[in-house]
Amino acid sequence: MRRVETEEELSLDKIIESGQCFRPLCLSSGLYRFIKGREILYIRPERGEREFRVSCSREKWERIWAEYFDLRRSYRKLLQGIPEEDSYLRRAEAFGRGIRVLRQDPFEVLISFIISQRKSIPAIRGCIEKLSACCGRSVRTPYEEEPVFLFPSPESIAALSEEELRKLGLGYRAPYLRDAAERTLRGELSVERLSALPTERLCEELLRTRGVGRKVADCVLLFGYGRTERAPIDVWIRRTIEERYLGEDPFPSLPEPGILQQYLFYYAIFHREEFGR
């Protein structure tokens, strides 16, 4: 494995627990596994959160994984833009330091967040793993005894019946997954086409997909297309706005609100007692 360094903190544990991704995990060997498309990365922290050993070549680290972990953006500079008077966000940033907003595969993000509705994070992960094992390509690696299943292609999801999808624990979401896969195959959700659209137009296209509301669309915009101006509003962010910002949405006045939303979300789920939960 090759040694790499990052200029800013990269906390693999916080990223995995931050609710933006559902397939990365820490293996019993101490290695962390991340998957993007057909690429699989095994990564081990060495000292702190800036030195790592990785399973890929240096060229792939720079070309694929630096973008995936958003390492070319200075979060340190961004976080200096938090208003002095916003002590709550400053506390959340300090607690979540090391989080990066991953640049994931847009189709995987779309399917994952359609699945995520009204499910806990462990349940979401379970459904996605079942779906991947059902129709994703299996890959053998030297780092695990069992094969790794890549995320299914639109073709393989569209080939499943609604009944087969329901048997994977997807329930009423089954037709939504088929619709997303079929729209992708028809070119309506082509990543190349959608990437060229302005954010509002891209959002409109996503909202035409069955089962996609504003929150899911914003998650796809942020985690799949890197539109950091969009901050998804889930139940924890809504509670944060109501109880910590007296009902006034702070995001329109913040720099890169999608990134800062992740710190507020991560802080909230680990400080549920502050919300009476």
C-alpha positions as CSV (number, residue, x, y, z in Angstrom):
1,M,0.0,0.0,0.0
2,R,1.2,3.5,-0.8
3,R,1.6,6.4,1.6
4,V,-0.4,9.6,0.9
5,E,-0.8,12.8,2.8
6,T,-3.6,15.3,2.9
7,E,-3.3,19.0,3.6
8,E,-6.4,19.1,5.8
9,E,-8.0,16.6,8.2
10,L,-9.8,13.7,6.6
11,S,-11.8,11.7,9.2
12,L,-13.0,8.5,7.7
13,D,-15.1,7.6,10.7
14,K,-17.0,10.9,10.7
15,I,-17.6,10.7,7.0
16,I,-19.1,7.2,7.3
17,E,-21.3,8.4,10.2
18,S,-22.4,11.6,8.6
19,G,-25.4,10.3,6.7
20,Q,-24.2,11.2,3.2
21,C,-23.1,7.7,2.2
22,F,-24.2,4.2,3.0
23,R,-21.6,1.8,1.5
24,P,-18.2,2.8,3.0
25,L,-17.2,0.8,6.1
26,C,-14.4,0.0,8.5
27,L,-13.3,-3.6,8.2
28,S,-12.2,-5.8,11.1
29,S,-8.6,-5.5,9.8
30,G,-8.6,-1.8,10.4
31,L,-8.8,-1.0,6.7
32,Y,-11.6,1.3,5.5
33,R,-13.3,0.5,2.2
34,F,-14.8,3.0,-0.2
35,I,-16.4,2.3,-3.6
36,K,-16.9,4.7,-6.4
37,G,-18.4,3.2,-9.6
38,R,-16.0,0.3,-10.5
39,E,-13.2,1.6,-8.3
40,I,-12.6,0.2,-4.8
41,L,-10.3,1.9,-2.4
42,Y,-8.8,0.4,0.8
43,I,-7.4,3.1,3.1
44,R,-5.8,3.0,6.5
45,P,-5.0,6.0,8.7
46,E,-1.4,6.1,9.8
47,R,-0.9,9.1,12.2
48,G,-3.8,11.3,12.9
49,E,-6.1,12.3,10.0
50,R,-3.5,13.5,7.4
51,E,-1.4,10.5,6.7
52,F,-2.7,7.3,5.1
53,R,-1.9,4.1,3.3
54,V,-4.0,3.4,0.2
55,S,-4.4,0.5,-2.1
56,C,-4.5,2.5,-5.3
57,S,-1.7,4.0,-7.5
58,R,-0.7,7.6,-6.9
59,E,-2.2,8.5,-10.3
60,K,-5.6,7.0,-9.3
61,W,-5.4,8.7,-5.9
62,E,-5.0,12.1,-7.6
63,R,-7.4,11.5,-10.4
64,I,-10.3,9.7,-8.7
65,W,-10.0,9.8,-4.9
66,A,-8.9,13.3,-4.4
67,E,-12.0,14.4,-6.2
68,Y,-14.1,11.9,-4.3
69,F,-13.0,13.2,-0.9
70,D,-13.2,16.8,-2.1
71,L,-9.5,17.3,-1.2
72,R,-8.9,20.1,-3.7
73,R,-11.2,22.4,-1.7
74,S,-9.9,24.2,1.4
75,Y,-12.4,23.6,4.1
76,R,-10.2,25.5,6.5
77,K,-10.6,28.7,4.4
78,L,-14.4,28.0,4.0
79,L,-14.9,27.5,7.7
80,Q,-13.2,30.9,8.4
81,G,-16.3,32.4,6.8
82,I,-18.6,31.2,9.6
83,P,-20.1,34.4,11.2
84,E,-18.5,35.2,14.5
85,E,-21.8,35.4,16.2
86,D,-22.9,31.9,15.1
87,S,-21.4,30.1,18.1
88,Y,-23.6,27.0,17.5
89,L,-22.2,26.4,14.0
90,R,-18.7,27.0,15.3
91,R,-19.3,24.4,17.9
92,A,-20.7,22.0,15.3
93,E,-17.7,22.6,13.0
94,A,-15.2,21.9,15.8
95,F,-17.0,18.7,16.7
96,G,-17.2,17.5,13.0
97,R,-13.8,18.6,11.9
98,G,-12.5,16.1,9.3
99,I,-15.8,15.6,7.5
100,R,-15.6,16.0,3.8
101,V,-18.6,16.1,1.4
102,L,-18.0,13.1,-0.9
103,R,-18.5,13.5,-4.6
104,Q,-20.3,10.2,-5.3
105,D,-21.8,8.6,-8.3
106,P,-25.0,10.5,-9.1
107,F,-27.1,7.4,-10.0
108,E,-26.0,5.6,-6.8
109,V,-26.9,8.7,-4.8
110,L,-30.3,9.0,-6.5
111,I,-31.2,5.3,-5.8
112,S,-29.7,5.4,-2.2
113,F,-31.7,8.5,-1.2
114,I,-34.9,7.2,-2.7
115,I,-34.4,4.1,-0.5
116,S,-33.5,6.3,2.5
117,Q,-37.0,7.8,3.0
118,R,-38.5,6.8,6.3
119,K,-35.7,4.4,7.1
120,S,-32.9,4.4,9.7
121,I,-29.3,4.5,8.5
122,P,-28.7,0.8,9.4
123,A,-31.8,-0.2,7.5
124,I,-30.8,1.9,4.4
125,R,-27.4,0.2,4.4
126,G,-29.0,-3.2,4.7
127,C,-31.3,-2.6,1.7
128,I,-28.4,-1.2,-0.4
129,E,-26.2,-4.2,0.4
130,K,-29.0,-6.6,-0.5
131,L,-29.6,-4.8,-3.8
132,S,-25.9,-4.8,-4.7
133,A,-25.6,-8.5,-3.8
134,C,-28.7,-9.2,-5.9
135,C,-27.7,-7.6,-9.1
136,G,-24.3,-5.8,-8.7
137,R,-21.1,-7.2,-10.2
138,S,-19.0,-9.1,-7.7
139,V,-15.2,-8.3,-7.4
140,R,-12.5,-10.2,-5.6
141,T,-9.8,-8.2,-3.9
142,P,-6.7,-9.2,-2.0
143,Y,-8.0,-7.4,1.1
144,E,-11.1,-9.4,1.9
145,E,-12.1,-13.0,1.8
146,E,-15.6,-12.4,0.5
147,P,-16.3,-10.7,-2.8
148,V,-17.3,-7.1,-2.9
149,F,-20.4,-6.2,-4.8
150,L,-20.4,-3.0,-6.9
151,F,-23.5,-0.8,-7.0
152,P,-26.0,-2.1,-9.6
153,S,-26.2,-0.5,-13.0
154,P,-29.5,1.1,-14.2
155,E,-29.8,-1.9,-16.6
156,S,-29.7,-4.5,-13.8
157,I,-32.2,-2.6,-11.6
158,A,-34.6,-2.1,-14.5
159,A,-34.4,-5.8,-15.2
160,L,-35.9,-6.6,-11.8
161,S,-39.6,-6.8,-11.3
162,E,-41.3,-4.7,-8.6
163,E,-41.9,-8.0,-6.6
164,E,-38.2,-8.9,-6.7
165,L,-37.3,-5.4,-5.5
166,R,-39.9,-5.6,-2.7
167,K,-38.3,-8.9,-1.5
168,L,-35.1,-6.9,-0.9
169,G,-37.0,-4.8,1.8
170,L,-37.7,-1.9,-0.6
171,G,-41.5,-2.0,-0.1
172,Y,-43.4,0.9,-1.7
173,R,-40.1,2.3,-3.1
174,A,-39.8,-0.6,-5.6
175,P,-41.6,1.3,-8.5
176,Y,-39.6,4.4,-7.7
177,L,-36.3,2.5,-8.2
178,R,-37.6,1.1,-11.5
179,D,-38.6,4.6,-12.7
180,A,-35.2,6.1,-11.9
181,A,-33.4,3.3,-13.6
182,E,-35.7,3.4,-16.7
183,R,-35.4,7.2,-17.0
184,T,-31.6,6.9,-16.8
185,L,-31.6,4.3,-19.6
186,R,-33.7,6.6,-21.7
187,G,-31.2,9.3,-21.3
188,E,-33.5,11.6,-19.3
189,L,-31.2,11.3,-16.3
190,S,-27.9,11.1,-18.2
191,V,-25.1,12.3,-15.9
192,E,-23.4,14.0,-18.9
193,R,-26.6,15.9,-19.8
194,L,-27.6,16.8,-16.2
195,S,-24.1,17.9,-15.2
196,A,-24.3,20.7,-17.8
197,L,-27.5,22.1,-16.4
198,P,-27.8,25.0,-14.0
199,T,-28.7,23.9,-10.5
200,E,-32.4,24.9,-10.6
201,R,-32.9,23.1,-14.0
202,L,-31.1,20.1,-12.7
203,C,-33.4,20.1,-9.6
204,E,-36.5,20.2,-11.8
205,E,-35.3,17.2,-13.8
206,L,-34.7,15.2,-10.7
207,L,-38.1,16.1,-9.3
208,R,-39.7,14.5,-12.3
209,T,-38.6,11.1,-11.0
210,R,-41.1,9.1,-9.0
211,G,-40.4,9.2,-5.3
212,V,-38.1,12.2,-5.5
213,G,-39.1,15.2,-3.4
214,R,-37.1,18.3,-2.5
215,K,-35.0,16.7,0.2
216,V,-34.0,13.8,-2.0
217,A,-33.3,16.1,-4.9
218,D,-31.1,18.3,-2.8
219,C,-29.1,15.3,-1.6
220,V,-28.5,14.2,-5.1
221,L,-27.5,17.7,-6.1
222,L,-25.0,18.0,-3.2
223,F,-23.6,14.5,-2.9
224,G,-23.8,13.4,-6.6
225,Y,-23.3,16.6,-8.5
226,G,-21.3,18.7,-6.1
227,R,-23.8,21.6,-6.0
228,T,-22.6,22.8,-2.6
229,E,-25.1,25.7,-2.7
230,R,-27.9,23.2,-1.8
231,A,-28.4,22.3,1.8
232,P,-30.8,19.3,2.3
233,I,-33.3,19.8,5.0
234,D,-34.1,16.6,6.9
235,V,-35.7,16.2,10.3
236,W,-32.5,17.0,12.2
237,I,-31.7,20.1,10.2
238,R,-35.3,21.2,10.6
239,R,-35.1,20.8,14.4
240,T,-31.8,22.7,14.3
241,I,-33.4,25.6,12.5
242,E,-36.4,25.6,14.8
243,E,-34.6,25.2,18.1
244,R,-31.1,26.8,17.5
245,Y,-31.9,29.5,14.9
246,L,-35.4,30.3,16.2
247,G,-37.0,29.2,13.0
248,E,-34.9,31.4,10.7
249,D,-33.1,29.4,8.0
250,P,-29.4,30.3,8.3
251,F,-28.3,28.7,5.0
252,P,-29.0,31.5,2.5
253,S,-26.4,33.7,4.3
254,L,-23.7,31.0,4.7
255,P,-20.9,30.2,2.3
256,E,-21.2,26.8,0.7
257,P,-24.3,25.9,2.8
258,G,-24.3,22.3,1.6
259,I,-21.0,21.7,3.3
260,L,-21.9,23.5,6.5
261,Q,-25.1,21.5,6.6
262,Q,-23.1,18.4,7.1
263,Y,-21.5,19.7,10.3
264,L,-24.8,20.7,11.7
265,F,-26.4,17.3,10.9
266,Y,-23.4,15.4,12.3
267,Y,-23.5,17.5,15.5
268,A,-27.3,17.0,15.9
269,I,-27.3,13.2,15.6
270,F,-24.6,12.9,18.3
271,H,-26.2,15.5,20.6
272,R,-29.8,14.3,20.5
273,E,-30.3,15.1,24.2
274,E,-30.1,18.8,23.2
275,F,-33.3,18.3,21.2
276,G,-35.0,16.4,24.0
277,R,-34.5,13.1,22.1
